[in-house]
């Protein structure tokens, strides 16, 4: 009988059946068949482990995990209050959240679920969590673990700020710190003082369960004596950081580059113009060298002395940032990424515009029924983006002969920004027709926005962020149903109508490339490569050029996080990685019958709080080495 109820609880979780999980949990209490702790560990948590194993094998996707976790929590809510003191031993306390400026919470939710299943008492702070909230909550609960996540490279630096405050307050050694997200590497985690990072929720949970055992008792590690010792220990480290933080590294490096440019000018005179080189590479024509453009968008605002809010919302600041960045760094193009909330803002999502950080959603709308297709007119965020892009495009075209690539979000990305990604992914399974209707409304608006870009002549080409094509998050079939088909049937025909190339940026780590490149007929694809996710489908130039070079110019893949280190060693690392990519890409192009179909770039946007010397290092390395390598290898 006990075995039966445990198996039924596990099956309810596997099936994602909240109601059944609640019913069975109540039956456990009413009939006393098994004790509540046993029901959680060997019933609910075991079911979660089964789904997680299916996920690892590629037999389940993120929506399945989210549904299973919902059923697990439904049962736990009933059973946990009934556990006897001592049943579960002393539970470790974890504080978890997505860092300030970042609204992506799928990975965070999965880690929380696995830690809960592993016996942690998890305090979920949600997404876009203020830095101070992590500290306050950890102190209040004398936590054992802080887990922070970030998907956007632009927000990653906030995780380091949390650790610095923990050090300053003397409690860093009282707690284990785990960070995660696709762009987070082991080197980055170690560099900011975190204890660990892991490629997925299962490994993260397994590490955390063992790591907290290394901590002393709460009374000792949270004692006043221990805290005072911690303050002394980290005083010297923090003193060095405070000195460096008093300097606006972006502004300082911008001024340095400007002064050098004004005295010397462009160091290397080249055979082709930026526009001719970029167009030639996309068409696989002969070039003097491969084009280069690190995805340096918001960081270029430092040349104009603009804060991020003005860069994102004021046409003049946006235009000056693009123009001066292209001028002083001699960029081959500029991508007009202002913020990733422009489309969702017009649907009614409240957006936070910090003075000097990336904009983000402050809250999602609650009801799908309230989604209405906005009228794209003067005063809307989309209209403002197009007008700012038009102004920037005209200036950099006229004065620098540099192409301007417009940028906005695709249908499903807009909906997840508007409603919350985890909710939308779960609803794909529980109420697919409602989600499809909402995606249709987002598609209607996205199509209007692209048409406005083209009608206004606001870009030389237009790039769309179609993020959710990811073979870990959803199957190719589901991606096609909930995003791809809308893009293919409604959005791409607009590009064909205006004789424009379809361009995608996707910084996901395991993309459905076949759909997004070959099915869509994509002309330029900006991608990220995560070596730690290679087994799950992350691919690099050596994989992509042979498969898709016949129809698509690839653009990537130097790690943008490296651009935050403006030290001599950091600048050299960017140079070395750029040189390595350049020396390897050109032979692969030649081996596959191509001569120029690649743009040297970063896998995602360069964080806007970093130095500009690293961006300059990548550009200059390609300019210095590119022509010789092109002639030597291509002839």
C-alpha positions in Angstrom: 0.0 0.0 0.0 2.8 2.4 0.9 4.7 1.6 -2.2 1.5 2.2 -4.3 0.9 5.7 -3.0 4.6 6.6 -3.4 4.5 5.4 -7.0 1.3 7.3 -7.7 2.8 10.5 -6.3 5.8 10.1 -8.5 3.6 9.4 -11.5 1.5 12.6 -10.8 4.7 14.6 -10.9 5.9 12.9 -14.1 2.5 13.7 -15.7 2.5 17.3 -14.4 -0.9 16.7 -12.7 -1.3 19.3 -10.0 -4.7 18.2 -8.9 -3.8 14.5 -8.6 -0.6 15.4 -6.6 -2.7 17.5 -4.2 -5.3 14.7 -3.9 -2.7 12.0 -3.2 -0.8 14.3 -0.7 -4.1 14.8 1.2 -4.7 11.1 1.1 -1.2 10.6 2.7 -2.3 12.8 5.6 -5.8 11.4 6.0 -4.9 7.7 5.9 -1.4 7.9 7.5 -0.1 5.4 4.9 3.4 6.9 4.9 4.9 9.8 6.8 4.9 13.2 5.0 8.7 13.3 4.7 8.8 9.9 3.0 6.0 10.9 0.7 8.0 14.0 -0.4 11.4 12.3 -0.8 10.4 8.9 -2.3 7.2 10.1 -4.0 7.2 13.7 -5.3 11.0 14.2 -5.5 11.5 10.8 -7.1 9.0 11.8 -9.8 10.9 15.0 -10.4 14.2 13.0 -10.7 12.5 10.8 -13.4 11.5 13.9 -15.4 15.0 15.4 -15.0 16.6 12.2 -16.2 14.3 12.4 -19.3 15.3 16.0 -19.8 19.0 15.0 -19.7 18.4 12.4 -22.3 16.5 14.8 -24.6 13.3 13.0 -24.0 11.6 15.9 -22.2 11.9 19.7 -22.5 11.6 22.7 -20.3 7.8 22.9 -20.4 7.7 19.3 -19.1 10.0 20.2 -16.3 8.0 23.2 -15.4 4.7 21.2 -15.3 6.4 18.5 -13.2 7.7 21.1 -10.8 4.3 22.6 -10.5 2.8 19.2 -9.5 5.7 18.6 -7.0 5.2 21.9 -5.3 1.4 21.3 -5.2 2.0 18.2 -3.2 4.7 19.7 -1.1 2.5 22.6 0.0 0.2 20.1 1.6 2.8 17.7 3.1 5.5 20.1 4.3 3.5 21.7 7.1 2.6 18.3 8.4 6.2 17.0 8.7 7.2 16.4 12.3 10.2 18.3 13.6 13.2 16.3 13.0 11.6 14.2 10.2 13.8 15.8 7.5 16.7 16.7 9.7 18.1 20.2 9.5 17.2 21.5 6.1 19.6 23.7 4.3 18.3 27.2 3.3 18.9 28.5 -0.2 18.2 32.0 -1.5 17.7 32.0 -5.3 16.9 34.7 -7.9 17.7 36.1 -11.3 20.0 39.1 -11.0 18.8 42.7 -11.3 18.2 43.8 -14.9 17.4 40.3 -16.1 13.9 39.0 -16.3 14.8 35.5 -17.6 13.8 33.0 -15.0 13.5 29.5 -16.6 16.9 28.3 -15.6 16.5 29.8 -12.1 13.2 28.0 -11.7 14.6 24.6 -12.7 17.5 25.0 -10.3 15.1 25.9 -7.5 13.0 22.9 -8.3 15.9 20.5 -8.2 17.2 22.0 -4.9 13.7 21.7 -3.4 13.5 18.1 -4.5 16.9 17.6 -2.9 15.7 18.8 0.5 16.6 22.5 0.5 14.2 25.1 1.9 14.3 27.5 -1.1 13.4 31.2 -0.8 12.7 32.3 -4.3 13.2 36.1 -4.9 12.0 35.9 -8.5 13.6 37.7 -11.4 15.1 41.2 -11.8 16.1 41.0 -8.1 17.8 44.1 -6.6 21.3 43.4 -5.4 20.6 44.3 -1.8 17.6 41.9 -1.7 20.0 38.9 -1.9 22.0 40.2 1.0 19.0 41.1 3.2 17.3 37.7 2.7 20.5 35.7 3.3 21.1 37.6 6.6 17.4 37.3 7.7 17.3 33.5 7.2 21.0 32.8 8.0 21.1 31.0 4.6 23.5 28.3 3.5 23.4 29.0 -0.2 22.8 31.9 -2.6 22.1 31.0 -6.2 22.1 33.7 -8.8 21.4 33.5 -12.5 21.7 35.7 -15.6 21.1 35.0 -19.3 22.1 38.4 -20.5 25.7 39.3 -20.6 24.7 42.9 -19.9 23.5 42.0 -16.4 26.2 39.5 -15.3 28.3 42.1 -13.5 25.6 42.6 -10.9 26.4 39.1 -9.6 29.9 40.3 -8.7 28.4 43.3 -6.8 26.4 40.9 -4.6 29.6 39.0 -3.7 31.4 42.2 -3.0 28.7 43.3 -0.5 28.8 39.9 1.2 32.6 40.4 1.6 32.1 44.0 2.8 29.6 42.8 5.5 31.9 39.9 6.6 29.4 37.2 5.7 31.0 35.9 2.5 32.4 32.8 4.2 29.1 32.1 6.0 27.5 31.0 2.8 28.1 29.1 -0.5 27.5 31.0 -3.7 26.5 29.4 -7.0 25.9 31.3 -10.2 24.6 30.2 -13.5 23.2 31.0 -17.0 24.3 30.2 -20.5 27.1 32.9 -20.7 28.5 32.0 -17.3 31.8 30.1 -17.4 33.9 28.5 -14.7 36.5 31.1 -15.3 34.0 33.9 -14.8 32.6 32.3 -11.7 36.1 32.0 -10.2 37.0 35.5 -11.2 34.2 37.2 -9.3 34.6 35.0 -6.2 31.7 32.6 -6.6 32.1 29.0 -5.4 30.8 27.2 -8.4 28.8 27.2 -11.7 27.2 24.2 -13.5 25.9 23.5 -17.0 22.4 22.4 -15.8 20.1 22.2 -12.8 20.9 18.5 -11.9 24.6 19.1 -11.6 24.0 22.4 -9.7 21.7 20.6 -7.2 24.1 17.8 -6.7 27.0 20.2 -6.0 25.0 22.4 -3.7 23.9 19.4 -1.6 27.5 18.4 -0.9 28.9 22.0 -0.7 26.7 23.1 2.2 27.9 20.2 4.3 31.3 21.9 4.3 29.8 24.9 6.2 30.0 25.1 10.0 26.9 25.4 12.2 24.7 28.4 11.7 25.5 29.8 15.2 29.2 29.7 14.6 29.4 31.1 11.0 26.8 33.7 11.6 28.3 34.8 14.9 29.5 38.4 15.5 33.0 37.2 15.9 33.0 35.3 12.6 31.5 38.2 10.8 34.1 40.7 12.2 36.9 38.3 11.1 35.3 38.2 7.6 35.3 42.0 7.4 39.0 42.0 8.2 39.8 39.2 5.8 38.3 41.0 2.8 39.2 44.5 3.6 42.3 44.6 1.5 40.6 42.9 -1.5 37.7 45.4 -1.4 40.0 48.4 -0.9 41.7 47.6 -4.3 38.3 47.3 -6.0 37.0 50.5 -4.5 39.9 52.4 -6.0 39.2 50.9 -9.4 35.4 51.4 -9.2 35.8 55.2 -8.7 36.9 55.3 -12.3 34.3 55.1 -15.0 36.2 52.6 -17.1 34.0 53.0 -20.1 34.4 56.7 -20.2 38.1 56.6 -19.4 38.8 54.2 -22.2 36.5 56.1 -24.6 38.5 59.3 -23.9 41.8 57.5 -24.4 40.7 56.1 -27.7 39.3 59.4 -28.9 42.5 61.3 -28.0 44.6 58.7 -29.9 42.2 58.9 -32.9 42.3 62.7 -33.0 46.1 62.7 -33.0 46.7 59.7 -35.3 43.5 59.0 -37.2 42.7 55.6 -38.6 45.9 53.7 -38.4 45.3 51.3 -41.2 44.1 52.4 -44.6 42.1 49.7 -46.2 41.1 48.7 -49.8 37.3 48.4 -49.2 34.8 50.6 -47.5 32.8 49.2 -44.5 29.6 48.9 -46.6 31.3 47.3 -49.6 33.1 44.8 -47.3 30.0 43.8 -45.4 27.8 43.4 -48.5 30.6 41.4 -50.2 30.9 39.0 -47.3 27.2 38.3 -47.1 27.3 37.6 -50.9 30.5 35.5 -50.6 32.4 37.9 -52.9 36.1 38.7 -52.7 37.1 40.8 -49.7 40.3 42.5 -48.5 39.5 40.9 -45.1 36.6 39.5 -43.1 34.3 42.2 -41.7 34.5 42.7 -37.9 31.9 44.0 -35.5 31.8 43.0 -31.8 28.2 43.4 -30.8 29.1 46.6 -29.1 25.9 48.5 -28.9 25.1 50.1 -25.5 28.8 50.3 -24.5 29.4 52.8 -27.3 27.3 55.3 -25.5 30.5 56.2 -23.5 31.9 58.0 -26.6 28.9 60.3 -26.4 28.9 60.7 -22.7 25.4 59.3 -22.5 23.8 57.2 -19.7 22.0 54.0 -20.7 18.5 55.5 -20.2 19.2 58.3 -22.7 20.9 55.9 -25.1 17.8 53.6 -25.1 15.1 56.3 -25.2 16.5 59.5 -26.8 17.2 59.5 -30.6 20.0 62.1 -30.4 22.0 60.1 -27.7 21.4 56.9 -29.6 22.6 58.4 -32.9 25.7 60.0 -31.3 26.6 56.8 -29.6 26.4 54.8 -32.9 28.2 57.5 -34.9 31.1 58.1 -32.5 31.5 54.4 -31.8 31.7 53.6 -35.5 34.1 56.5 -36.1 36.6 56.0 -33.3 36.7 52.2 -33.4 36.4 52.1 -37.3 33.6 49.5 -37.1 32.4 47.6 -40.2 28.7 48.0 -39.1 26.5 49.0 -36.2 23.6 46.9 -34.8 20.9 49.2 -33.3 20.1 47.2 -30.2 18.6 49.7 -27.8 16.8 47.4 -25.4 15.0 44.1 -25.4 11.8 45.5 -24.1 10.7 47.8 -26.9 8.0 45.5 -28.4 6.6 44.3 -25.0 6.4 47.8 -23.7 3.9 48.7 -26.4 1.7 45.8 -25.3 1.5 47.3 -21.8 4.4 45.7 -20.1 5.8 48.2 -17.5 9.5 48.8 -18.3 12.1 50.0 -15.9 14.8 52.3 -17.4 17.7 52.6 -14.9 20.1 55.5 -15.4 23.0 53.4 -16.4 21.9 49.8 -16.8 19.9 47.9 -19.4 16.1 48.4 -19.3 14.0 45.5 -18.1 10.4 44.5 -17.3 9.1 45.5 -13.9 6.1 43.2 -14.1 4.1 41.0 -16.5 0.5 41.4 -17.5 -1.7 38.8 -15.9 -4.4 37.9 -18.5 -3.9 36.8 -22.1 -7.4 38.3 -22.8 -5.9 41.8 -22.2 -3.4 41.4 -25.0 -4.4 43.8 -27.8 -2.3 44.6 -30.9 -1.0 48.1 -30.3 -1.3 50.9 -32.8 2.2 51.8 -34.0 2.2 55.5 -33.9 4.2 58.5 -32.6 4.8 58.1 -28.8 4.9 54.3 -28.8 8.2 52.6 -28.0 8.3 50.9 -31.4 7.9 54.1 -33.3 10.5 55.8 -31.2 13.0 53.0 -31.9 12.4 53.3 -35.7 12.8 57.0 -35.7 16.0 56.8 -33.6 17.3 54.1 -36.0 16.5 56.2 -39.0 18.5 59.2 -37.6 21.5 57.0 -36.7 21.4 55.2 -40.1 21.4 58.4 -42.1 24.3 59.8 -40.1 26.7 56.8 -40.2 25.8 56.1 -43.8 26.5 59.7 -44.9 29.6 60.4 -42.9 31.2 57.0 -42.4 29.8 54.8 -45.2 29.0 52.3 -42.4 25.9 50.1 -42.6 23.3 50.3 -39.9 21.4 47.1 -38.9 18.1 47.7 -37.3 17.0 45.5 -34.4 13.9 44.3 -32.7 12.3 41.2 -31.0 10.5 38.3 -32.7 6.9 37.1 -31.9 7.5 34.5 -29.1 10.3 36.6 -27.5 7.9 39.5 -27.3 5.2 37.4 -25.7 7.6 35.9 -23.1 8.8 39.4 -22.2 5.2 40.4 -21.8 3.9 37.4 -19.8 7.0 35.7 -18.4 8.8 32.9 -20.1 8.1 30.1 -17.6 4.4 30.9 -17.7 4.2 30.9 -21.5 6.2 27.7 -21.8 3.9 25.9 -19.3 0.8 27.3 -21.0 2.0 25.9 -24.3 1.1 22.5 -22.9 -1.9 23.3 -20.7 -3.7 25.9 -23.0 -2.0 25.9 -26.4 -4.8 27.6 -28.2 -4.6 30.6 -25.9 -0.8 30.9 -26.4 -1.2 30.6 -30.2 -3.7 33.4 -30.2 -1.4 35.6 -28.2 1.6 34.8 -30.5 -0.6 35.7 -33.4 -1.2 39.1 -31.9 2.5 39.6 -31.2 3.2 38.6 -34.8 0.8 41.2 -36.2 2.6 43.9 -34.3 6.1 42.6 -35.2 5.2 42.6 -38.9 3.9 46.2 -38.6 7.2 47.2 -36.9 9.4 45.7 -39.6 7.3 47.3 -42.3 7.8 50.7 -40.5 11.5 50.1 -40.5 11.5 49.5 -44.2 9.0 52.2 -45.2 11.0 54.8 -43.3 14.3 53.7 -44.7 15.4 53.3 -41.1 18.0 50.6 -41.7 20.2 49.0 -44.3 19.1 45.7 -43.0 17.0 44.4 -40.1 18.0 41.9 -37.5 15.4 40.0 -35.5 16.0 38.4 -32.1 14.3 35.0 -32.3 15.6 33.6 -29.1 13.4 30.6 -28.2 14.7 28.3 -30.9 16.6 26.0 -28.4 16.6 22.2 -28.4 16.9 22.1 -24.6 14.0 24.5 -23.9 11.6 23.0 -26.5 11.4 20.5 -29.3 11.8 21.6 -32.9 8.1 20.7 -33.4 7.0 23.0 -30.6 9.3 25.8 -31.7 7.8 25.6 -35.2 4.2 25.6 -33.8 4.6 28.5 -31.4 7.1 30.7 -33.2 8.7 29.4 -36.4 5.4 29.0 -38.4 4.4 32.6 -37.6 7.9 33.9 -38.6 7.8 31.8 -41.8 4.2 32.5 -42.9 3.9 36.1 -41.9 7.2 37.8 -41.1 9.6 36.6 -43.7 7.3 37.5 -46.6 7.6 41.1 -45.6 11.4 41.0 -45.9 10.9 39.4 -49.4 8.4 42.1 -50.3 11.0 44.8 -49.6 13.9 42.7 -51.1 15.6 42.6 -47.7 17.8 39.8 -46.3 16.4 38.0 -43.2 18.8 38.4 -40.3 18.7 36.6 -37.0 20.4 37.1 -33.7 20.1 34.2 -31.3 22.3 33.9 -28.2 20.7 30.6 -27.1 23.1 27.7 -26.4 21.6 24.9 -28.5 19.6 26.2 -31.4 17.3 24.6 -33.9 19.6 25.8 -36.7 17.9 23.8 -39.4 14.6 25.7 -38.9 16.1 29.1 -38.2 18.6 29.0 -41.0 17.6 26.6 -43.8 13.8 26.7 -43.4 13.7 30.5 -43.0 16.3 31.1 -45.7 18.3 33.3 -43.3 21.0 35.4 -44.9 23.0 36.4 -41.8 23.0 34.5 -38.5 24.5 36.0 -35.4 25.1 33.2 -32.9 26.8 32.4 -29.6 28.9 29.3 -28.9 29.0 27.7 -25.5 31.6 25.0 -25.4 30.1 23.6 -22.1 26.9 23.0 -24.0 28.4 21.4 -27.1 27.1 17.9 -26.3 23.6 19.4 -26.1 23.8 21.1 -29.5 25.8 24.3 -29.2 27.8 24.6 -32.5 30.6 26.7 -33.7 32.0 27.9 -37.1 33.4 24.5 -38.0 30.0 23.0 -37.6 27.9 25.7 -39.1 29.9 26.8 -42.2 29.8 23.4 -43.9 26.1 23.0 -43.2 24.8 26.4 -44.0 27.4 28.4 -45.8 25.6 27.8 -49.1 22.7 30.1 -48.0 23.9 32.0 -44.9 26.7 34.2 -43.7 27.6 33.3 -40.0 28.4 35.9 -37.4 30.0 35.1 -34.0 31.5 33.8 -31.6 34.1 35.3 -29.3 32.9 35.3 -25.7 31.6 38.7 -24.8 32.2 38.3 -21.1 35.9 38.5 -21.7 35.4 42.1 -22.9 34.8 43.1 -19.2 38.5 42.7 -18.3 40.3 45.8 -19.4 43.6 44.8 -17.9 46.7 44.2 -20.1 46.0 40.4 -19.7 42.3 40.8 -20.5 43.0 42.8 -23.7 45.6 40.2 -24.7 43.0 37.5 -24.2 40.6 39.1 -26.5 43.4 39.6 -29.1 44.4 35.9 -28.8 40.9 34.6 -29.1 40.2 36.8 -32.1 43.4 35.7 -33.8 42.6 32.1 -33.1 39.1 32.4 -34.6 40.3 34.3 -37.6 43.1 31.8 -38.4 40.7 28.9 -38.1 37.6 30.4 -39.9 39.3 31.3 -43.1 40.6 27.8 -43.9 37.2 26.3 -43.1 35.6 28.8 -45.5 38.1 27.8 -48.2 37.7 24.0 -47.6 33.9 24.4 -48.2 34.2 26.5 -51.3 33.6 29.9 -49.8 35.8 33.0 -49.6 34.2 35.5 -47.2 30.9 34.3 -45.6 31.7 35.1 -42.0 31.6 38.2 -39.8 34.0 38.3 -36.9 31.9 39.1 -33.9 30.9 38.3 -30.3 28.3 35.6 -29.4 26.2 38.2 -27.6 26.2 41.9 -26.7 29.4 43.2 -25.1 28.3 44.2 -21.5 27.6 48.0 -21.5 29.6 48.6 -18.3 32.9 47.4 -19.6 36.0 49.1 -21.1 36.2 50.0 -24.8 39.8 48.9 -25.2 38.8 45.3 -25.4 36.3 46.1 -28.2 39.1 48.1 -29.9 41.5 45.1 -29.5 39.2 42.7 -31.4 38.6 45.2 -34.3 42.3 46.1 -34.6 43.4 42.4 -34.5 41.2 41.6 -37.5 42.3 44.8 -39.3 46.0 44.0 -38.7 45.9 40.2 -39.4 42.9 39.9 -41.7 44.3 41.1 -45.0 47.5 39.0 -44.9 45.6 35.9 -43.9 43.0 36.5 -46.6 45.6 36.8 -49.3 47.7 33.9 -47.9 44.8 31.4 -47.6 42.4 32.6 -50.3 44.9 33.8 -52.8 
